[in-house]
Amino acid sequence: MTDEQTATIREMNDVCRQQILAPQWMRAYPCTAVHTQGIEAFSDDERYQIYKTVARFSDFTVGNDPHQEHDFGAFAFQGHKIFWKFD
Protein backbone atom coordinates (compact mmCIF):
# COMPACT_ATOMS: atom_id res chain seq x y z
CA MET A 1 0.00 0.00 0.00
CA THR A 2 1.32 3.45 -0.84
CA ASP A 3 1.78 6.23 1.71
CA GLU A 4 -0.98 8.15 -0.07
CA GLN A 5 -3.42 5.23 0.26
CA THR A 6 -2.56 4.83 3.93
CA ALA A 7 -3.09 8.56 4.50
CA THR A 8 -6.51 8.37 2.79
CA ILE A 9 -7.58 5.40 4.93
CA ARG A 10 -6.35 7.14 8.08
CA GLU A 11 -8.25 10.33 7.19
CA MET A 12 -11.47 8.43 6.51
CA ASN A 13 -11.16 6.46 9.75
CA ASP A 14 -10.48 9.66 11.71
CA VAL A 15 -13.48 11.44 10.20
CA CYS A 16 -15.81 8.48 10.80
CA ARG A 17 -14.56 8.03 14.36
CA GLN A 18 -14.83 11.73 15.20
CA GLN A 19 -18.36 11.92 13.79
CA ILE A 20 -19.59 8.69 15.36
CA LEU A 21 -22.22 10.52 17.43
CA ALA A 22 -23.46 12.73 14.59
CA PRO A 23 -26.67 11.80 12.79
CA GLN A 24 -25.99 9.77 9.65
CA TRP A 25 -27.09 12.60 7.35
CA MET A 26 -24.46 14.93 8.87
CA ARG A 27 -21.50 12.58 8.38
CA ALA A 28 -18.85 13.25 5.76
CA TYR A 29 -18.67 9.54 4.89
CA PRO A 30 -21.40 6.88 5.08
CA CYS A 31 -20.09 5.25 8.29
CA THR A 32 -22.09 2.75 10.28
CA ALA A 33 -21.30 1.95 13.91
CA VAL A 34 -22.18 -1.38 15.47
CA HIS A 35 -21.39 -2.68 18.92
CA THR A 36 -21.36 -5.98 20.74
CA GLN A 37 -23.80 -7.30 23.33
CA GLY A 38 -21.22 -6.36 25.94
CA ILE A 39 -21.52 -2.70 25.00
CA GLU A 40 -25.29 -3.04 24.71
CA ALA A 41 -25.37 -4.16 28.37
CA PHE A 42 -24.32 -0.66 29.45
CA SER A 43 -26.95 2.02 30.01
CA ASP A 44 -27.71 4.59 27.30
CA ASP A 45 -25.65 7.20 29.16
CA GLU A 46 -22.72 4.82 29.55
CA ARG A 47 -22.83 3.87 25.86
CA TYR A 48 -22.85 7.57 25.01
CA GLN A 49 -19.70 8.03 27.14
CA ILE A 50 -18.05 5.05 25.42
CA TYR A 51 -18.87 6.36 21.95
CA LYS A 52 -17.68 9.84 22.95
CA THR A 53 -14.38 8.37 24.13
CA VAL A 54 -13.99 6.53 20.81
CA ALA A 55 -14.77 9.76 18.93
CA ARG A 56 -12.09 11.65 20.84
CA PHE A 57 -9.49 8.87 20.84
CA SER A 58 -6.10 10.08 19.67
CA ASP A 59 -3.58 7.90 21.53
CA PHE A 60 -2.19 6.23 18.40
CA THR A 61 1.32 4.81 18.68
CA VAL A 62 3.54 2.45 16.71
CA GLY A 63 2.56 -0.22 19.24
CA ASN A 64 -1.22 0.07 18.78
CA ASP A 65 -1.34 1.43 15.21
CA PRO A 66 1.49 -0.27 13.28
CA HIS A 67 -0.10 0.40 9.87
CA GLN A 68 -0.89 4.04 10.75
CA GLU A 69 -4.54 3.68 9.70
CA HIS A 70 -6.15 4.78 13.01
CA ASP A 71 -8.48 1.79 12.80
CA PHE A 72 -8.16 0.31 16.31
CA GLY A 73 -8.03 1.49 19.89
CA ALA A 74 -8.60 0.43 23.47
CA PHE A 75 -9.31 2.22 26.74
CA ALA A 76 -10.52 1.52 30.26
CA PHE A 77 -14.11 2.32 31.18
CA GLN A 78 -15.54 1.62 34.64
CA GLY A 79 -13.12 -1.24 35.22
CA HIS A 80 -13.71 -2.76 31.77
CA LYS A 81 -11.34 -2.81 28.82
CA ILE A 82 -13.13 -1.39 25.77
CA PHE A 83 -11.79 -2.26 22.34
CA TRP A 84 -12.95 -0.60 19.13
CA LYS A 85 -12.16 -1.38 15.50
CA PHE A 86 -12.91 0.17 12.13
CA ASP A 87 -13.21 -2.03 9.02
Contacts in CASP RR format, 6 or more apart in sequence:
PFRMAT RR
TARGET T0000
AUTHOR 0000-0000-0000
METHOD contacts of the structure
MODEL  1
MTDEQTATIREMNDVCRQQILAPQWMRAYPCTAVHTQGIEAFSDDERYQI
YKTVARFSDFTVGNDPHQEHDFGAFAFQGHKIFWKFD
6 67 0 8 1.000
6 68 0 8 1.000
6 69 0 8 1.000
9 69 0 8 1.000
9 71 0 8 1.000
10 68 0 8 1.000
10 69 0 8 1.000
10 70 0 8 1.000
12 29 0 8 1.000
13 69 0 8 1.000
13 70 0 8 1.000
13 71 0 8 1.000
13 86 0 8 1.000
14 70 0 8 1.000
15 27 0 8 1.000
15 28 0 8 1.000
15 29 0 8 1.000
15 31 0 8 1.000
16 27 0 8 1.000
16 29 0 8 1.000
16 31 0 8 1.000
16 86 0 8 1.000
17 54 0 8 1.000
17 55 0 8 1.000
17 57 0 8 1.000
17 70 0 8 1.000
17 86 0 8 1.000
18 55 0 8 1.000
18 56 0 8 1.000
19 26 0 8 1.000
19 27 0 8 1.000
19 28 0 8 1.000
19 31 0 8 1.000
19 55 0 8 1.000
20 31 0 8 1.000
20 33 0 8 1.000
20 51 0 8 1.000
20 54 0 8 1.000
20 55 0 8 1.000
21 48 0 8 1.000
21 51 0 8 1.000
21 52 0 8 1.000
21 55 0 8 1.000
24 30 0 8 1.000
24 32 0 8 1.000
33 51 0 8 1.000
35 47 0 8 1.000
39 47 0 8 1.000
39 50 0 8 1.000
39 82 0 8 1.000
40 47 0 8 1.000
42 50 0 8 1.000
46 77 0 8 1.000
46 78 0 8 1.000
49 77 0 8 1.000
50 77 0 8 1.000
50 82 0 8 1.000
53 75 0 8 1.000
53 77 0 8 1.000
53 82 0 8 1.000
54 82 0 8 1.000
54 84 0 8 1.000
57 73 0 8 1.000
57 75 0 8 1.000
57 84 0 8 1.000
59 73 0 8 1.000
59 75 0 8 1.000
60 68 0 8 1.000
60 70 0 8 1.000
64 72 0 8 1.000
64 73 0 8 1.000
64 74 0 8 1.000
65 71 0 8 1.000
65 72 0 8 1.000
65 73 0 8 1.000
70 86 0 8 1.000
71 85 0 8 1.000
71 86 0 8 1.000
71 87 0 8 1.000
72 83 0 8 1.000
72 84 0 8 1.000
72 85 0 8 1.000
72 86 0 8 1.000
73 83 0 8 1.000
73 84 0 8 1.000
73 85 0 8 1.000
74 81 0 8 1.000
74 82 0 8 1.000
74 83 0 8 1.000
74 84 0 8 1.000
75 81 0 8 1.000
75 82 0 8 1.000
76 82 0 8 1.000
END
